[in-house]
Amino acid sequence: MDTRPDQQELSRAALRAIIATQQAQLAEQAATITALEVRIAQLEQRLGSAGGKGVPGTKPAGQRSKASGAPRKRRAHGFARARLTPTATERHAAEACPDCGTALRGGWVARRREVIDLPVAPVTVTEHQILARSCPHCRRRVLPDAPLAGVTDGKQRLGARLVSLIVTLREAARLPVRTIQGLLRQLYGVSVSVGAITAASDRVATRGQGAVQAIRDAIRASPVVHADETGWRESGRNGYAWTFCTATARYFLRRGRQKGVVDEVLGDQFAGVLCSDFYAAYHHYPGLKQRCWVHLLRDLHDLTVLYPDDAALARWQAQVRRVYDAATAFVSPDERQRSVAQQTFAARLLALCAPYADHPTAVQARLCRRIQRHSDELFVFVAHPDVPPDNNLAERSVRPLVTSRKISGGTRSAQGSTTKMTLASLFGTWHVRGLNPFDQCLQLLTSPQL
């Protein structure tokens, strides 16, 4: 018996049931859409009656968020990241249509992407062949004069660019010699010995002697000079690295901690203001001196931390601070008024110290005596607006050297110390002048020596 008509009837019945269910769902969705459209209309009406302020939390186009609703001022230029000038261009396009497979030709630029990368640049080795020629007239053998001038010095096999990179990595980046050795091998495929890296630093320091002397001369001619010193060990022996600096120059040398260093660097012709801390090596300088208020205020703070229950000390510290704040806030275009103000602030500070300087139990007696000794050197910045009240410039100047000392522990020889101080002077000066240290090294090595 054939049952296929019965099965077809059942299939049609099932399909009719599915269609009826879907029609019911469509009707329900249509009702929901109608309700949402009514709700949107109500919300738009409410927003329209709110004075045209728009959706809360948003800002209408072309208006500021402030209540005035003034049109937004157009910027003079965009602040998006500026694109660099491309050194190469690569075009990317689909070769065929993904739907029908038809080959594609032509096209237009839909969008651009900038990718910055480093080229794979192995080291270049150039063989320089120096030819000898014979004069046909006098039979003299003739060689070219200085054929490698600007390429390398003497019998060195490292070129000026490689030496500049080595010294920049060692001085500006403060990388250890072994790290530089590994980087050169990994990035450029060149093996350089430890001795060659050290010799590269000596080479730049030797070529830079004239530039360092010019830096020292510029410091001597400056109206304001900052000075500071920090420890620097040489071959395990203690010593000190000194810095004398201005806003555009840094000068370093390693010596002991005696006062003669000040005379050696500044010379007899310096007549400016010397900014320093309270170390005794600066006392003998006969010109104007500005002592660092940061050091003094730090000592005051440390004293209050050491004696937190001393109410008299806390009041005295606050009074000294008020004198300093008043001095730093004082401004006058008149030179005579500034000079009078300097004396006035010094007298106020001396009056605060007088009751405690010789007091047998006052914990601030020692600081009071220091202030009395240097009262004429604490407010020079009031009479001379170009002089700061602190020695922060020297502190910032010596900081890279301190970091280098923490990495290396110092130097191993007098030659190493000389090289280090010379490079610190050069790189420090290049940094504050906004110069590229690699370019300056290269220029130093390739320029003819007078």
TORVO-50461 format. One record per residue (C-alpha): residue number from 0; residue in one letter; z, x, y. Coordinates in steps of 0.05 Angstrom, whole numbers, plus 5000, padded with zeros to 4 digits. Example, Ala and Ser with C-alpha at 12.3 -4.5 7.8 and 13.67 -1.06 7.14 Angstrom:
# TORVO-50461
SITE_gudren_rose_Z_X_Y
SITE_0_a_5156_5246_4910 $
SITE_1_s_5143_5273_4979 $
END
This chain:
# TORVO-50461
SITE_gudren_rose_Z_X_Y
SITE_0_m_5000_5000_5000 $
SITE_1_d_4980_5027_5069 $
SITE_2_t_5040_5033_5117 $
SITE_3_r_5004_5069_5175 $
SITE_4_p_4999_5006_5220 $
SITE_5_d_5074_4997_5215 $
SITE_6_q_5087_5070_5234 $
SITE_7_q_5040_5065_5293 $
SITE_8_e_5076_5003_5317 $
SITE_9_l_5142_5039_5313 $
SITE_10_s_5115_5098_5353 $
SITE_11_r_5089_5051_5407 $
SITE_12_a_5156_5017_5411 $
SITE_13_a_5192_5084_5419 $
SITE_14_l_5144_5104_5475 $
SITE_15_r_5154_5038_5510 $
SITE_16_a_5229_5049_5507 $
SITE_17_i_5223_5120_5537 $
SITE_18_i_5178_5093_5593 $
SITE_19_a_5227_5038_5609 $
SITE_20_t_5284_5089_5613 $
SITE_21_q_5244_5134_5660 $
SITE_22_q_5224_5076_5704 $
SITE_23_a_5298_5057_5710 $
SITE_24_q_5314_5129_5730 $
SITE_25_l_5258_5130_5782 $
SITE_26_a_5284_5065_5812 $
SITE_27_e_5354_5094_5816 $
SITE_28_q_5328_5158_5850 $
SITE_29_a_5286_5117_5899 $
SITE_30_a_5349_5078_5918 $
SITE_31_t_5387_5144_5928 $
SITE_32_i_5331_5171_5972 $
SITE_33_t_5331_5108_6014 $
SITE_34_a_5407_5114_6024 $
SITE_35_l_5401_5187_6044 $
SITE_36_e_5346_5172_6094 $
SITE_37_v_5391_5119_6126 $
SITE_38_r_5448_5169_6129 $
SITE_39_i_5403_5223_6160 $
SITE_40_a_5380_5173_6213 $
SITE_41_q_5453_5157_6230 $
SITE_42_l_5471_5231_6236 $
SITE_43_e_5411_5245_6280 $
SITE_44_q_5431_5187_6325 $
SITE_45_r_5502_5215_6330 $
SITE_46_l_5476_5284_6347 $
SITE_47_g_5429_5256_6399 $
SITE_48_s_5487_5220_6434 $
SITE_49_a_5529_5285_6436 $
SITE_50_g_5493_5313_6496 $
SITE_51_g_5440_5352_6459 $
SITE_52_k_5488_5405_6434 $
SITE_53_g_5456_5406_6365 $
SITE_54_v_5488_5419_6299 $
SITE_55_p_5559_5448_6306 $
SITE_56_g_5561_5522_6291 $
SITE_57_t_5488_5534_6309 $
SITE_58_k_5454_5555_6374 $
SITE_59_p_5391_5519_6397 $
SITE_60_a_5330_5563_6402 $
SITE_61_g_5320_5596_6470 $
SITE_62_q_5392_5584_6493 $
SITE_63_r_5455_5624_6496 $
SITE_64_s_5518_5602_6462 $
SITE_65_k_5555_5596_6528 $
SITE_66_a_5566_5527_6559 $
SITE_67_s_5516_5538_6615 $
SITE_68_g_5458_5536_6566 $
SITE_69_a_5418_5586_6607 $
SITE_70_p_5356_5614_6574 $
SITE_71_r_5368_5677_6535 $
SITE_72_k_5348_5740_6574 $
SITE_73_r_5291_5776_6539 $
SITE_74_r_5307_5847_6518 $
SITE_75_a_5268_5904_6549 $
SITE_76_h_5253_5931_6479 $
SITE_77_g_5270_5916_6407 $
SITE_78_f_5328_5948_6371 $
SITE_79_a_5297_5951_6302 $
SITE_80_r_5293_6019_6268 $
SITE_81_a_5235_6057_6297 $
SITE_82_r_5180_6076_6249 $
SITE_83_l_5161_6149_6241 $
SITE_84_t_5090_6174_6248 $
SITE_85_p_5061_6172_6178 $
SITE_86_t_5037_6237_6148 $
SITE_87_a_4998_6202_6092 $
SITE_88_t_4975_6131_6076 $
SITE_89_e_4968_6099_6008 $
SITE_90_r_4936_6031_5997 $
SITE_91_h_4960_5984_5942 $
SITE_92_a_4917_5925_5919 $
SITE_93_a_4908_5881_5858 $
SITE_94_e_4847_5898_5817 $
SITE_95_a_4836_5829_5787 $
SITE_96_c_4857_5756_5797 $
SITE_97_p_4917_5740_5753 $
SITE_98_d_4890_5670_5738 $
SITE_99_c_4817_5679_5721 $
SITE_100_g_4810_5754_5715 $
SITE_101_t_4756_5761_5768 $
SITE_102_a_4750_5831_5798 $
SITE_103_l_4774_5835_5870 $
SITE_104_r_4744_5876_5926 $
SITE_105_g_4760_5889_6000 $
SITE_106_g_4823_5858_6029 $
SITE_107_w_4868_5864_6089 $
SITE_108_v_4937_5893_6105 $
SITE_109_a_4988_5839_6088 $
SITE_110_r_5050_5881_6101 $
SITE_111_r_5072_5953_6108 $
SITE_112_r_5129_5993_6079 $
SITE_113_e_5153_6060_6103 $
SITE_114_v_5179_6109_6050 $
SITE_115_i_5211_6175_6071 $
SITE_116_d_5213_6229_6019 $
SITE_117_l_5213_6304_6011 $
SITE_118_p_5153_6342_5986 $
SITE_119_v_5157_6384_5923 $
SITE_120_a_5151_6453_5955 $
SITE_121_p_5160_6513_5910 $
SITE_122_v_5172_6580_5942 $
SITE_123_t_5111_6618_5966 $
SITE_124_v_5103_6691_5951 $
SITE_125_t_5054_6728_5995 $
SITE_126_e_5030_6798_5978 $
SITE_127_h_5018_6836_6043 $
SITE_128_q_4969_6893_6031 $
SITE_129_i_4973_6946_6084 $
SITE_130_l_4906_6982_6088 $
SITE_131_a_4900_7055_6107 $
SITE_132_r_4837_7076_6144 $
SITE_133_s_4809_7144_6160 $
SITE_134_c_4782_7161_6228 $
SITE_135_p_4711_7188_6218 $
SITE_136_h_4718_7233_6279 $
SITE_137_c_4785_7268_6271 $
SITE_138_r_4797_7250_6197 $
SITE_139_r_4865_7221_6215 $
SITE_140_r_4896_7171_6167 $
SITE_141_v_4914_7108_6207 $
SITE_142_l_4961_7051_6187 $
SITE_143_p_4973_6987_6227 $
SITE_144_d_5035_6985_6272 $
SITE_145_a_5089_6936_6249 $
SITE_146_p_5043_6894_6205 $
SITE_147_l_5100_6848_6184 $
SITE_148_a_5130_6836_6253 $
SITE_149_g_5154_6764_6256 $
SITE_150_v_5151_6757_6181 $
SITE_151_t_5208_6801_6157 $
SITE_152_d_5250_6860_6181 $
SITE_153_g_5242_6930_6153 $
SITE_154_k_5237_6931_6078 $
SITE_155_q_5269_6862_6068 $
SITE_156_r_5231_6819_6019 $
SITE_157_l_5260_6752_6043 $
SITE_158_g_5218_6719_6097 $
SITE_159_a_5246_6694_6163 $
SITE_160_r_5244_6620_6143 $
SITE_161_l_5282_6634_6078 $
SITE_162_v_5334_6676_6115 $
SITE_163_s_5342_6622_6168 $
SITE_164_l_5354_6569_6114 $
SITE_165_i_5405_6613_6078 $
SITE_166_v_5445_6628_6140 $
SITE_167_t_5442_6555_6164 $
SITE_168_l_5468_6531_6097 $
SITE_169_r_5523_6583_6098 $
SITE_170_e_5546_6575_6170 $
SITE_171_a_5528_6504_6192 $
SITE_172_a_5539_6471_6124 $
SITE_173_r_5595_6520_6104 $
SITE_174_l_5568_6525_6032 $
SITE_175_p_5594_6580_5986 $
SITE_176_v_5546_6635_5967 $
SITE_177_r_5542_6612_5894 $
SITE_178_t_5525_6542_5916 $
SITE_179_i_5469_6567_5961 $
SITE_180_q_5444_6609_5903 $
SITE_181_g_5441_6548_5858 $
SITE_182_l_5407_6504_5910 $
SITE_183_l_5352_6555_5922 $
SITE_184_r_5340_6561_5847 $
SITE_185_q_5340_6485_5835 $
SITE_186_l_5299_6463_5896 $
SITE_187_y_5251_6521_5906 $
SITE_188_g_5252_6559_5840 $
SITE_189_v_5272_6625_5873 $
SITE_190_s_5328_6670_5849 $
SITE_191_v_5366_6706_5905 $
SITE_192_s_5424_6752_5890 $
SITE_193_v_5493_6747_5922 $
SITE_194_g_5481_6812_5958 $
SITE_195_a_5415_6786_5988 $
SITE_196_i_5450_6723_6014 $
SITE_197_t_5504_6766_6046 $
SITE_198_a_5451_6813_6075 $
SITE_199_a_5415_6753_6105 $
SITE_200_s_5477_6735_6145 $
SITE_201_d_5485_6808_6168 $
SITE_202_r_5412_6808_6188 $
SITE_203_v_5418_6747_6233 $
SITE_204_a_5483_6773_6262 $
SITE_205_t_5451_6840_6279 $
SITE_206_r_5391_6806_6312 $
SITE_207_g_5438_6760_6350 $
SITE_208_q_5481_6813_6385 $
SITE_209_g_5443_6806_6450 $
SITE_210_a_5450_6731_6449 $
SITE_211_v_5525_6736_6436 $
SITE_212_q_5533_6784_6495 $
SITE_213_a_5496_6733_6538 $
SITE_214_i_5545_6679_6514 $
SITE_215_r_5604_6723_6534 $
SITE_216_d_5573_6736_6603 $
SITE_217_a_5563_6661_6612 $
SITE_218_i_5637_6649_6595 $
SITE_219_r_5659_6702_6645 $
SITE_220_a_5618_6668_6699 $
SITE_221_s_5647_6599_6684 $
SITE_222_p_5697_6567_6732 $
SITE_223_v_5739_6540_6673 $
SITE_224_v_5750_6574_6606 $
SITE_225_h_5790_6549_6547 $
SITE_226_a_5823_6598_6498 $
SITE_227_d_5858_6592_6431 $
SITE_228_e_5871_6632_6369 $
SITE_229_t_5881_6619_6295 $
SITE_230_g_5896_6661_6234 $
SITE_231_w_5840_6699_6199 $
SITE_232_r_5852_6745_6140 $
SITE_233_e_5809_6806_6128 $
SITE_234_s_5812_6841_6061 $
SITE_235_g_5880_6808_6050 $
SITE_236_r_5908_6831_6117 $
SITE_237_n_5931_6782_6169 $
SITE_238_g_5895_6778_6235 $
SITE_239_y_5871_6727_6286 $
SITE_240_a_5805_6696_6305 $
SITE_241_w_5802_6682_6380 $
SITE_242_t_5757_6632_6415 $
SITE_243_f_5739_6630_6488 $
SITE_244_c_5695_6571_6504 $
SITE_245_t_5665_6525_6556 $
SITE_246_a_5629_6459_6550 $
SITE_247_t_5564_6497_6533 $
SITE_248_a_5586_6563_6502 $
SITE_249_r_5629_6587_6444 $
SITE_250_y_5652_6659_6436 $
SITE_251_f_5692_6685_6377 $
SITE_252_l_5721_6752_6357 $
SITE_253_r_5774_6777_6308 $
SITE_254_r_5831_6819_6335 $
SITE_255_g_5906_6823_6333 $
SITE_256_r_5948_6775_6374 $
SITE_257_q_5961_6821_6433 $
SITE_258_k_5947_6804_6506 $
SITE_259_g_5893_6856_6512 $
SITE_260_v_5844_6809_6478 $
SITE_261_v_5844_6764_6539 $
SITE_262_d_5826_6823_6584 $
SITE_263_e_5773_6848_6535 $
SITE_264_v_5736_6782_6535 $
SITE_265_l_5745_6757_6606 $
SITE_266_g_5739_6825_6640 $
SITE_267_d_5760_6843_6710 $
SITE_268_q_5711_6796_6746 $
SITE_269_f_5733_6730_6718 $
SITE_270_a_5765_6688_6772 $
SITE_271_g_5765_6618_6742 $
SITE_272_v_5819_6575_6711 $
SITE_273_l_5844_6594_6642 $
SITE_274_c_5866_6535_6599 $
SITE_275_s_5911_6552_6540 $
SITE_276_d_5974_6535_6504 $
SITE_277_f_6041_6568_6519 $
SITE_278_y_6030_6632_6478 $
SITE_279_a_6054_6694_6515 $
SITE_280_a_5988_6732_6509 $
SITE_281_y_5961_6689_6566 $
SITE_282_h_6020_6699_6613 $
SITE_283_h_5994_6762_6647 $
SITE_284_y_5928_6733_6670 $
SITE_285_p_5935_6735_6746 $
SITE_286_g_5889_6676_6762 $
SITE_287_l_5901_6602_6757 $
SITE_288_k_5925_6577_6690 $
SITE_289_q_5928_6506_6662 $
SITE_290_r_5977_6498_6605 $
SITE_291_c_5962_6447_6552 $
SITE_292_w_6000_6382_6561 $
SITE_293_v_5983_6359_6490 $
SITE_294_h_6025_6416_6462 $
SITE_295_l_6082_6400_6509 $
SITE_296_l_6082_6325_6494 $
SITE_297_r_6077_6340_6420 $
SITE_298_d_6140_6383_6425 $
SITE_299_l_6175_6328_6463 $
SITE_300_h_6157_6278_6409 $
SITE_301_d_6179_6324_6353 $
SITE_302_l_6246_6332_6388 $
SITE_303_t_6257_6257_6392 $
SITE_304_v_6240_6250_6318 $
SITE_305_l_6291_6305_6302 $
SITE_306_y_6345_6271_6344 $
SITE_307_p_6330_6196_6340 $
SITE_308_d_6400_6175_6362 $
SITE_309_d_6401_6215_6427 $
SITE_310_a_6393_6162_6481 $
SITE_311_a_6393_6214_6537 $
SITE_312_l_6336_6252_6504 $
SITE_313_a_6295_6188_6495 $
SITE_314_r_6303_6171_6569 $
SITE_315_w_6285_6241_6591 $
SITE_316_q_6223_6242_6547 $
SITE_317_a_6200_6175_6576 $
SITE_318_q_6211_6201_6646 $
SITE_319_v_6170_6264_6633 $
SITE_320_r_6115_6221_6603 $
SITE_321_r_6114_6177_6665 $
SITE_322_v_6105_6238_6710 $
SITE_323_y_6047_6261_6667 $
SITE_324_d_6014_6192_6666 $
SITE_325_a_6020_6188_6742 $
SITE_326_a_5989_6257_6750 $
SITE_327_t_5929_6240_6705 $
SITE_328_a_5919_6175_6742 $
SITE_329_f_5918_6208_6810 $
SITE_330_v_5849_6213_6843 $
SITE_331_s_5833_6236_6913 $
SITE_332_p_5769_6264_6945 $
SITE_333_d_5811_6304_6994 $
SITE_334_e_5827_6375_6973 $
SITE_335_r_5890_6379_7014 $
SITE_336_q_5917_6314_6986 $
SITE_337_r_5905_6340_6915 $
SITE_338_s_5942_6404_6930 $
SITE_339_v_6002_6366_6959 $
SITE_340_a_6001_6319_6899 $
SITE_341_q_6003_6379_6852 $
SITE_342_q_6066_6406_6885 $
SITE_343_t_6097_6337_6886 $
SITE_344_f_6088_6325_6812 $
SITE_345_a_6114_6395_6796 $
SITE_346_a_6176_6382_6839 $
SITE_347_r_6188_6315_6803 $
SITE_348_l_6184_6349_6736 $
SITE_349_l_6231_6405_6757 $
SITE_350_a_6281_6354_6782 $
SITE_351_l_6281_6321_6713 $
SITE_352_c_6293_6388_6678 $
SITE_353_a_6346_6416_6725 $
SITE_354_p_6407_6379_6694 $
SITE_355_y_6389_6402_6623 $
SITE_356_a_6360_6472_6629 $
SITE_357_d_6428_6507_6628 $
SITE_358_h_6467_6452_6593 $
SITE_359_p_6501_6483_6531 $
SITE_360_t_6493_6421_6487 $
SITE_361_a_6429_6389_6512 $
SITE_362_v_6377_6391_6457 $
SITE_363_q_6320_6392_6508 $
SITE_364_a_6347_6454_6544 $
SITE_365_r_6295_6500_6513 $
SITE_366_l_6237_6455_6533 $
SITE_367_c_6266_6449_6603 $
SITE_368_r_6267_6524_6611 $
SITE_369_r_6195_6528_6588 $
SITE_370_i_6175_6476_6639 $
SITE_371_q_6212_6514_6693 $
SITE_372_r_6175_6578_6675 $
SITE_373_h_6107_6544_6677 $
SITE_374_s_6117_6491_6729 $
SITE_375_d_6060_6520_6772 $
SITE_376_e_6013_6518_6712 $
SITE_377_l_6023_6446_6690 $
SITE_378_f_5989_6407_6745 $
SITE_379_v_5930_6452_6764 $
SITE_380_f_5885_6395_6739 $
SITE_381_v_5910_6352_6797 $
SITE_382_a_5885_6400_6850 $
SITE_383_h_5822_6417_6810 $
SITE_384_p_5789_6354_6781 $
SITE_385_d_5741_6396_6738 $
SITE_386_v_5801_6423_6699 $
SITE_387_p_5827_6380_6641 $
SITE_388_p_5902_6374_6630 $
SITE_389_d_5896_6396_6557 $
SITE_390_n_5865_6450_6514 $
SITE_391_n_5828_6404_6467 $
SITE_392_l_5761_6438_6479 $
SITE_393_a_5788_6503_6448 $
SITE_394_e_5820_6464_6392 $
SITE_395_r_5754_6431_6375 $
SITE_396_s_5718_6498_6382 $
SITE_397_v_5762_6533_6331 $
SITE_398_r_5763_6475_6282 $
SITE_399_p_5699_6495_6244 $
SITE_400_l_5726_6565_6235 $
SITE_401_v_5791_6537_6207 $
SITE_402_t_5751_6495_6158 $
SITE_403_s_5711_6556_6137 $
SITE_404_r_5776_6595_6128 $
SITE_405_k_5803_6541_6082 $
SITE_406_i_5740_6547_6039 $
SITE_407_s_5733_6622_6037 $
SITE_408_g_5803_6648_6052 $
SITE_409_g_5775_6697_6103 $
SITE_410_t_5730_6758_6099 $
SITE_411_r_5731_6821_6056 $
SITE_412_s_5713_6876_6106 $
SITE_413_a_5708_6892_6180 $
SITE_414_q_5633_6884_6176 $
SITE_415_g_5642_6815_6145 $
SITE_416_s_5690_6795_6201 $
SITE_417_t_5641_6819_6254 $
SITE_418_t_5584_6780_6221 $
SITE_419_k_5627_6718_6215 $
SITE_420_m_5650_6718_6288 $
SITE_421_t_5579_6732_6312 $
SITE_422_l_5550_6675_6272 $
SITE_423_a_5606_6629_6293 $
SITE_424_s_5590_6645_6366 $
SITE_425_l_5516_6632_6356 $
SITE_426_f_5521_6569_6315 $
SITE_427_g_5578_6541_6356 $
SITE_428_t_5538_6551_6420 $
SITE_429_w_5475_6521_6390 $
SITE_430_h_5514_6461_6367 $
SITE_431_v_5545_6444_6435 $
SITE_432_r_5478_6454_6468 $
SITE_433_g_5445_6405_6420 $
SITE_434_l_5398_6457_6390 $
SITE_435_n_5371_6459_6319 $
SITE_436_p_5407_6518_6284 $
SITE_437_f_5350_6530_6235 $
SITE_438_d_5298_6533_6291 $
SITE_439_q_5343_6579_6332 $
SITE_440_c_5353_6625_6273 $
SITE_441_l_5279_6628_6260 $
SITE_442_q_5265_6642_6333 $
SITE_443_l_5317_6697_6333 $
SITE_444_l_5286_6731_6273 $
SITE_445_t_5213_6724_6295 $
SITE_446_s_5219_6740_6369 $
SITE_447_p_5207_6812_6390 $
SITE_448_q_5269_6852_6405 $
SITE_449_l_5273_6884_6474 $
END
